[in-house]
Amino acid sequence: MFVNRLKTRCTPLIAHFDGKMLPDTDGVMVDRMPIVVSGLHIEKLLAIPKLESSTGEQMGNAVVQILREWKEVPEWLAGLCFDTTSSNTGIHTGAITVIQRAFQKRLLFLPCRHHILELLSTAVFDLFFASSGPQIALFSRFKDYWRKIDVKNFTSIDADTTVPGNRCASTSCIMTDAERQWLREIKGEVVTFLKQQLTQERQPRQDYLELIKLSLIMLGE
């Protein structure tokens, strides 16, 4: 029987896992969960299993199964790195609880707190739009309609809607006077910050770079 081996060098290992919605071979979106272990001079992608659902129990069992397929990894497993979602942190069926119970050991937790900012963004988004999951209907419709849009014909978000030929004048995209005044007060500071980010040699993520560029376009820069 073939057994996966990882040269652990007798060093404690941290297991990283994070679920993502990705297209399958038939184009249908499915839950995938990359599982990585890292340690001193070690970083190894073990597997990217497909999940039937993104519940804590399903994710925890998937991590346990993959780690057990690699010789000595369970023995040297010392910690877990995960996002602070309820499916991961639940005290009864959360993924980290399932993993600890399976290996019968207390593990060091290295939670990623970036989801805190996502909660703040969600609160603002929900004031204007409805969202019920990762596939937001508004964005899906926009994606489907994108090919019909003349991307060269646009105006900035705070444009004066009285300008002749501005098609925004007859739609719901008009900003109130108070909103336009607030934006103009902070616009210079925001533009300066965004342009400073563009001067960095390396961007941490490609989608961050895209957000910076789109924000400047929306602000008329």
TAPE-V842244 format. One record per residue. RES is the residue in three letters. NEAR is the number of other ideal C-beta (glycine too) atoms within 8 Angstrom. Layout:
BEGIN
RES_NEAR ; RES_NEAR
END
This chain:
BEGIN
MET_2 ; PHE_3 ; VAL_7 ; ASN_8 ; ARG_7 ; LEU_11 ; LYS_5 ; THR_11 ; ARG_8 ; CYS_4 ; THR_10 ; PRO_8 ; LEU_14 ; ILE_13 ; ALA_14 ; HIS_12 ; PHE_15 ; ASP_8 ; GLY_11 ; LYS_8 ; MET_9 ; LEU_7 ; PRO_6 ; ASP_9 ; THR_3 ; ASP_4 ; GLY_5 ; VAL_6 ; MET_7 ; VAL_10 ; ASP_11 ; ARG_12 ; MET_14 ; PRO_11 ; ILE_16 ; VAL_11 ; VAL_17 ; SER_9 ; GLY_12 ; LEU_5 ; HIS_5 ; ILE_13 ; GLU_5 ; LYS_8 ; LEU_7 ; LEU_12 ; ALA_8 ; ILE_8 ; PRO_10 ; LYS_8 ; LEU_13 ; GLU_5 ; SER_6 ; SER_8 ; THR_8 ; GLY_14 ; GLU_9 ; GLN_11 ; MET_17 ; GLY_16 ; ASN_10 ; ALA_13 ; VAL_15 ; VAL_12 ; GLN_9 ; ILE_12 ; LEU_15 ; ARG_8 ; GLU_9 ; TRP_13 ; LYS_7 ; GLU_9 ; VAL_14 ; PRO_8 ; GLU_5 ; TRP_12 ; LEU_14 ; ALA_8 ; GLY_12 ; LEU_13 ; CYS_10 ; PHE_15 ; ASP_9 ; THR_10 ; THR_7 ; SER_7 ; SER_12 ; ASN_13 ; THR_11 ; GLY_10 ; ILE_5 ; HIS_5 ; THR_9 ; GLY_14 ; ALA_14 ; ILE_13 ; THR_13 ; VAL_16 ; ILE_14 ; GLN_11 ; ARG_7 ; ALA_9 ; PHE_11 ; GLN_5 ; LYS_6 ; ARG_3 ; LEU_12 ; LEU_7 ; PHE_8 ; LEU_9 ; PRO_9 ; CYS_9 ; ARG_6 ; HIS_7 ; HIS_10 ; ILE_8 ; LEU_7 ; GLU_8 ; LEU_8 ; LEU_8 ; SER_8 ; THR_9 ; ALA_8 ; VAL_8 ; PHE_9 ; ASP_9 ; LEU_5 ; PHE_5 ; PHE_7 ; ALA_6 ; SER_8 ; SER_4 ; GLY_5 ; PRO_4 ; GLN_8 ; ILE_10 ; ALA_7 ; LEU_8 ; PHE_8 ; SER_9 ; ARG_8 ; PHE_8 ; LYS_7 ; ASP_6 ; TYR_8 ; TRP_7 ; ARG_4 ; LYS_4 ; ILE_6 ; ASP_4 ; VAL_5 ; LYS_4 ; ASN_5 ; PHE_5 ; THR_7 ; SER_8 ; ILE_9 ; ASP_10 ; ALA_10 ; ASP_5 ; THR_8 ; THR_5 ; VAL_8 ; PRO_3 ; GLY_4 ; ASN_11 ; ARG_7 ; CYS_10 ; ALA_8 ; SER_4 ; THR_7 ; SER_3 ; CYS_6 ; ILE_8 ; MET_9 ; THR_6 ; ASP_6 ; ALA_6 ; GLU_8 ; ARG_10 ; GLN_8 ; TRP_8 ; LEU_11 ; ARG_8 ; GLU_6 ; ILE_8 ; LYS_10 ; GLY_6 ; GLU_7 ; VAL_10 ; VAL_11 ; THR_8 ; PHE_8 ; LEU_13 ; LYS_10 ; GLN_8 ; GLN_9 ; LEU_9 ; THR_5 ; GLN_7 ; GLU_2 ; ARG_4 ; GLN_8 ; PRO_4 ; ARG_6 ; GLN_6 ; ASP_6 ; TYR_9 ; LEU_10 ; GLU_8 ; LEU_8 ; ILE_11 ; LYS_9 ; LEU_8 ; SER_10 ; LEU_11 ; ILE_10 ; MET_8 ; LEU_13 ; GLY_9 ; GLU_7
END
